[in-house]
Amino acid sequence: DGARPGGSMPAWLEDANLAGQIAVVTGSTSGLGEITARELARRGAHVVLGCRDLAKGEALAAEINGGGGGGGSASVLSLDLQQPASVLAFSREFDAAHAALDILVNNGGVSTVTRNGLPHVPQPAGIEATFLVNHLAHFGLTLALLPALARRGSQAPAARIVHVSSRAHRRVPLAKLSEYGWLQPDSAAEWLASPANLKSAGSLMERYAVSKLVQLAFAIELDRRLRAGSIAGLGRNGRAALSNAVHPGLVRTGILRETYHTFGTVGGFLLSLLVAVRALFVGLHVREGVLPQLWCAAAAEVDARDVGGAYAVPAPLAEGGVALRAPEHALAADPEFGRRVWALSEELWRRASAG
């Protein structure tokens, strides 16, 4: 059975042997990321905690290294997903410390980030924070770490790349993509740099949904390119990595904290109460919601079945607690959309990281 609150983890996770493997987990000091880091370490991996709050990261690493991580270990590297320079510095520091990378879990994310009632556009990136954190920074991080994933050697099984997306991706109306100019770098960059345009062009959840749709399309397009061997410079014969996306379900984590603040004290309290009531009836415990990303990162059958370009979701009543589903938006797995998302992301990342 799938994991239950306070119960044991499923057999595929209990049986996973990650001894000698190196994993990177972003957003690793709370919620899904913290449990992911603990469980990978418990199975023998050394987990690099990519986090902005170094004090929390060091405390978690100390706990894991003190025996709370089973046979694994942990270390901390600074990573601020709102700052492209921090992303690039993280990849350089990782390369200096580790010969290769086995597992990358792009877990960090935000719902919405506002300042003075307007969407936050961190500088010098000049990219709206929800899109920057949920997709673009992870796009840049993944490409920067691909050589480390490929250095595992041609005889090693494919590495794992896991993107924590959301079912919210289905909420993007097709017409909105044209309105937002998402597929044209110049218009997308202008849109993402203007708080006033961002506020008038769509609701809070619409912006979040767009970031998750683009993230999901990237995860699937990345797997296509890895499968085809069409990413230059990896220097490996055969498939370097398996790229998969997941939806964790409705779980109680801290991702909505900024959204609550957007609505003020009273409005934020009422929204948090509404979310809590909904979660009580249709939500999942965080130990159930984390299973899809752990399965994609650690389950032996992912290699055995060559699972790539998939979308995994919680299935509490199913054996193993995880199921594969088709994305719920017509464009998410569309190859042409994936290619255009890739080209757009490359250009936006070039501009953001040059700032």
VMD Tcl script that draws the C-alpha trace (Angstrom):
set ca {
  {0.00 0.00 0.00}
  {0.99 3.66 -0.27}
  {2.40 5.49 2.71}
  {-0.02 6.43 5.45}
  {0.42 9.15 8.05}
  {2.72 7.72 10.69}
  {2.98 4.43 8.79}
  {5.72 2.72 6.82}
  {6.80 3.70 3.35}
  {5.94 1.43 0.39}
  {8.12 -1.56 -0.49}
  {9.70 0.05 -3.57}
  {11.11 2.80 -1.33}
  {12.09 0.53 1.54}
  {14.00 -1.63 -0.98}
  {15.76 1.26 -2.74}
  {19.55 1.19 -2.41}
  {21.13 4.56 -3.14}
  {24.49 3.90 -1.48}
  {27.23 5.91 -3.16}
  {24.81 8.12 -5.07}
  {24.78 11.91 -4.97}
  {21.45 13.76 -4.98}
  {20.53 17.44 -5.19}
  {17.21 18.60 -3.74}
  {16.05 22.20 -4.11}
  {13.66 23.72 -1.59}
  {14.93 21.09 0.81}
  {14.36 22.58 4.28}
  {10.59 22.12 4.61}
  {7.58 20.24 3.29}
  {8.01 17.87 0.37}
  {11.66 18.82 -0.10}
  {12.64 18.03 3.47}
  {10.97 14.61 3.39}
  {12.55 13.89 0.00}
  {16.00 14.75 1.34}
  {15.52 12.64 4.48}
  {14.22 9.61 2.56}
  {16.97 9.69 -0.08}
  {19.59 9.91 2.67}
  {17.88 7.10 4.57}
  {18.42 4.92 1.50}
  {22.14 5.68 1.46}
  {22.50 8.76 -0.76}
  {24.55 11.81 -0.01}
  {22.06 14.66 -0.37}
  {23.15 18.17 -1.27}
  {20.59 20.52 0.25}
  {20.08 23.49 -2.04}
  {18.51 26.19 0.13}
  {18.30 29.92 0.78}
  {18.02 29.61 4.57}
  {21.46 28.21 5.39}
  {20.76 27.94 9.12}
  {17.80 25.65 8.49}
  {19.82 23.72 5.94}
  {22.72 23.20 8.34}
  {20.33 22.07 11.09}
  {18.74 19.50 8.77}
  {22.14 18.30 7.54}
  {23.35 17.92 11.13}
  {20.31 15.84 11.97}
  {20.80 13.60 8.92}
  {24.54 13.24 9.56}
  {23.90 12.51 13.22}
  {22.08 9.29 12.40}
  {18.70 10.62 11.36}
  {19.58 9.87 7.75}
  {20.10 6.13 8.04}
  {23.11 5.16 5.95}
  {23.32 8.43 4.03}
  {24.63 11.91 4.64}
  {23.97 15.53 3.72}
  {25.72 18.80 2.99}
  {24.49 22.31 2.29}
  {25.02 24.69 -0.63}
  {23.47 28.13 -0.89}
  {20.78 28.40 -3.55}
  {18.46 31.36 -4.07}
  {16.17 30.57 -6.99}
  {15.24 34.26 -7.34}
  {18.85 35.10 -8.23}
  {20.34 33.56 -11.41}
  {23.86 34.30 -10.14}
  {23.15 32.10 -7.13}
  {21.95 29.28 -9.39}
  {25.13 29.43 -11.47}
  {27.30 29.65 -8.35}
  {25.54 26.58 -6.93}
  {26.37 24.55 -10.06}
  {30.02 25.65 -9.95}
  {30.34 24.80 -6.25}
  {28.68 21.44 -6.82}
  {31.10 20.62 -9.65}
  {34.06 21.55 -7.45}
  {32.90 19.24 -4.66}
  {31.48 16.22 -6.50}
  {32.63 14.08 -9.41}
  {29.12 13.37 -10.70}
  {25.42 13.70 -9.96}
  {22.93 10.83 -9.82}
  {19.61 12.44 -8.80}
  {18.30 15.98 -9.27}
  {14.98 16.86 -7.64}
  {13.71 20.28 -8.76}
  {11.37 20.64 -5.80}
  {11.58 24.32 -4.83}
  {8.58 26.44 -5.73}
  {6.30 29.33 -4.81}
  {2.63 30.03 -5.38}
  {2.82 33.80 -5.78}
  {5.24 36.46 -4.59}
  {4.07 40.05 -4.26}
  {5.53 43.33 -3.05}
  {3.30 46.34 -2.30}
  {0.33 44.64 -3.90}
  {2.10 43.92 -7.20}
  {3.80 40.77 -8.50}
  {7.43 40.71 -7.40}
  {10.08 41.04 -10.12}
  {13.47 40.26 -8.53}
  {16.43 42.27 -9.80}
  {18.73 41.97 -11.63}
  {16.91 39.01 -13.21}
  {13.95 41.15 -14.31}
  {11.67 38.09 -14.37}
  {8.48 37.71 -12.31}
  {9.26 35.59 -9.25}
  {6.63 32.85 -9.69}
  {7.85 32.03 -13.20}
  {11.49 32.52 -12.24}
  {11.43 30.17 -9.24}
  {9.03 27.52 -10.52}
  {10.48 27.17 -13.99}
  {13.27 29.38 -15.29}
  {15.78 29.01 -12.43}
  {15.29 25.24 -12.46}
  {15.71 25.26 -16.25}
  {19.06 27.02 -15.83}
  {20.09 24.78 -12.93}
  {19.23 21.60 -14.81}
  {21.20 22.58 -17.91}
  {24.16 23.62 -15.76}
  {24.14 20.25 -13.97}
  {23.57 18.04 -17.05}
  {27.34 17.48 -17.54}
  {27.58 16.24 -13.93}
  {24.68 13.85 -14.59}
  {26.42 12.60 -17.73}
  {29.77 12.05 -15.93}
  {28.41 8.93 -14.28}
  {29.89 6.88 -17.11}
  {28.40 5.02 -20.05}
  {27.87 1.81 -18.05}
  {25.92 3.43 -15.24}
  {22.13 3.42 -15.41}
  {20.50 6.66 -16.42}
  {20.45 9.38 -13.78}
  {17.14 10.79 -12.53}
  {15.76 14.31 -12.97}
  {12.48 15.02 -11.17}
  {10.40 18.18 -11.68}
  {7.72 18.91 -9.07}
  {4.90 20.38 -11.13}
  {1.21 20.71 -10.29}
  {-2.20 19.76 -11.58}
  {-2.80 23.52 -11.66}
  {-1.14 23.45 -15.11}
  {-4.53 22.50 -16.54}
  {-5.95 25.93 -15.66}
  {-4.21 27.82 -18.47}
  {-6.71 28.74 -21.23}
  {-5.16 28.22 -24.66}
  {-6.04 31.79 -25.64}
  {-4.06 33.15 -22.71}
  {-0.76 31.82 -24.07}
  {-1.13 34.05 -27.11}
  {-2.25 36.99 -24.95}
  {0.75 36.60 -22.65}
  {3.16 36.26 -25.57}
  {4.77 33.22 -23.95}
  {6.22 31.84 -27.17}
  {7.96 35.05 -28.28}
  {11.04 35.93 -26.18}
  {10.72 39.70 -26.59}
  {7.05 39.90 -25.63}
  {7.42 37.29 -22.87}
  {10.39 39.14 -21.38}
  {8.48 42.42 -21.45}
  {5.43 40.79 -19.85}
  {7.48 39.10 -17.12}
  {9.33 42.31 -16.27}
  {6.26 44.50 -15.76}
  {4.38 44.10 -12.45}
  {1.46 46.22 -13.69}
  {1.01 44.07 -16.80}
  {1.29 40.92 -14.73}
  {-1.44 42.05 -12.37}
  {-3.86 43.02 -15.14}
  {-3.14 40.08 -17.43}
  {-4.20 37.33 -15.09}
  {-5.11 36.22 -11.61}
  {-2.62 34.94 -9.06}
  {-3.42 31.33 -9.84}
  {-3.28 31.96 -13.59}
  {0.36 33.05 -13.30}
  {1.11 30.04 -11.12}
  {-0.63 27.74 -13.62}
  {1.36 29.14 -16.54}
  {4.63 28.56 -14.67}
  {3.62 24.96 -13.97}
  {2.51 24.29 -17.56}
  {5.81 25.58 -18.93}
  {7.71 23.59 -16.29}
  {5.86 20.40 -17.22}
  {6.43 20.95 -20.94}
  {10.15 21.42 -20.24}
  {10.34 18.19 -18.21}
  {8.84 16.21 -21.10}
  {10.88 17.99 -23.80}
  {14.07 17.41 -21.81}
  {13.34 13.69 -21.77}
  {12.75 13.69 -25.53}
  {16.16 15.27 -26.08}
  {17.89 12.96 -23.62}
  {16.29 9.95 -25.28}
  {17.34 11.16 -28.73}
  {20.85 12.04 -27.58}
  {20.42 15.49 -29.08}
  {21.85 17.60 -26.24}
  {25.36 18.62 -27.27}
  {28.32 18.34 -24.96}
  {27.15 15.57 -22.62}
  {29.98 13.27 -23.72}
  {28.15 10.05 -22.97}
  {27.09 7.15 -25.15}
  {23.52 6.22 -24.33}
  {20.83 7.92 -22.33}
  {22.28 10.25 -19.70}
  {19.15 10.70 -17.58}
  {15.43 10.07 -17.21}
  {13.38 13.25 -16.85}
  {9.96 12.96 -15.21}
  {7.41 15.33 -13.69}
  {5.10 14.84 -10.73}
  {2.01 16.32 -9.13}
  {2.03 15.90 -5.32}
  {-1.70 16.47 -4.82}
  {-3.27 18.87 -2.35}
  {-0.91 18.70 0.63}
  {-0.35 21.08 3.53}
  {3.04 22.70 2.92}
  {4.30 26.27 3.12}
  {3.96 27.03 -0.59}
  {0.85 29.21 -0.10}
  {2.40 31.41 2.58}
  {3.06 34.32 0.20}
  {-0.41 33.99 -1.31}
  {-2.03 34.40 2.10}
  {-0.05 37.61 2.68}
  {-1.32 38.99 -0.63}
  {-4.88 39.07 0.69}
  {-4.07 40.91 3.91}
  {-4.54 39.76 7.48}
  {-8.27 38.97 7.35}
  {-8.37 37.80 3.73}
  {-5.27 35.66 4.19}
  {-6.73 34.03 7.31}
  {-10.00 33.25 5.51}
  {-8.16 31.82 2.50}
  {-5.93 29.68 4.71}
  {-9.04 28.42 6.53}
  {-10.70 27.56 3.22}
  {-7.61 25.67 2.04}
  {-7.39 23.82 5.37}
  {-11.05 22.74 5.20}
  {-10.68 21.60 1.60}
  {-7.50 19.69 2.46}
  {-9.33 18.00 5.34}
  {-11.80 16.41 2.90}
  {-9.82 15.93 -0.33}
  {-6.21 16.57 0.67}
  {-3.34 14.18 1.24}
  {-0.88 13.81 4.06}
  {2.52 15.14 3.00}
  {3.97 11.61 3.26}
  {1.49 10.52 0.59}
  {2.06 13.55 -1.60}
  {5.83 13.07 -1.60}
  {5.67 9.54 -3.02}
  {5.58 10.46 -6.74}
  {8.84 12.41 -6.57}
  {10.50 9.74 -4.44}
  {9.36 7.05 -6.89}
  {10.79 8.96 -9.85}
  {14.03 9.57 -7.94}
  {14.63 6.21 -6.29}
  {12.41 3.32 -7.46}
  {14.27 0.53 -9.26}
  {11.36 -0.02 -11.64}
  {11.86 3.43 -13.19}
  {15.08 2.06 -14.72}
  {13.59 -1.34 -15.43}
  {10.63 0.16 -17.30}
  {12.67 3.02 -18.83}
  {10.14 5.52 -17.45}
  {10.89 8.92 -18.93}
  {8.77 11.89 -19.96}
  {6.09 10.67 -17.54}
  {3.73 12.48 -15.17}
  {3.38 10.72 -11.81}
  {0.65 11.44 -9.28}
  {-0.33 10.14 -5.83}
  {-2.60 7.11 -5.79}
  {-3.24 6.37 -2.10}
  {-5.45 3.35 -2.80}
  {-3.08 1.74 -5.32}
  {-0.23 -0.59 -4.54}
  {2.88 1.53 -4.16}
  {0.92 4.76 -3.77}
  {1.87 6.16 -7.22}
  {0.26 6.15 -10.66}
  {1.25 7.51 -14.08}
  {-1.27 9.80 -15.76}
  {-1.47 11.86 -18.93}
  {-0.95 15.61 -18.40}
  {-4.25 17.47 -18.18}
  {-3.44 20.21 -20.68}
  {-3.43 19.64 -24.43}
  {-0.09 21.41 -24.89}
  {1.93 19.88 -22.04}
  {3.18 16.89 -24.03}
  {2.95 18.49 -27.48}
  {6.41 18.25 -29.15}
  {6.14 21.56 -31.00}
  {5.08 23.37 -27.82}
  {7.95 21.69 -25.98}
  {10.47 22.88 -28.57}
  {9.16 26.43 -28.39}
  {9.19 26.40 -24.59}
  {12.81 25.26 -24.70}
  {13.82 28.03 -27.11}
  {11.92 30.62 -25.06}
  {13.50 29.42 -21.81}
  {17.01 29.50 -23.27}
  {16.61 33.11 -24.33}
  {14.94 34.23 -21.10}
  {17.60 32.49 -19.02}
  {20.36 34.10 -21.11}
  {18.88 37.53 -20.42}
  {18.17 36.89 -16.74}
  {21.60 35.42 -15.97}
  {23.37 38.27 -17.79}
  {21.70 40.85 -15.52}
}
mol new
graphics top color blue
foreach p $ca { graphics top sphere $p radius 0.5 }
foreach p [lrange $ca 0 end-1] q [lrange $ca 1 end] { graphics top cylinder $p $q radius 0.2 }
display resetview
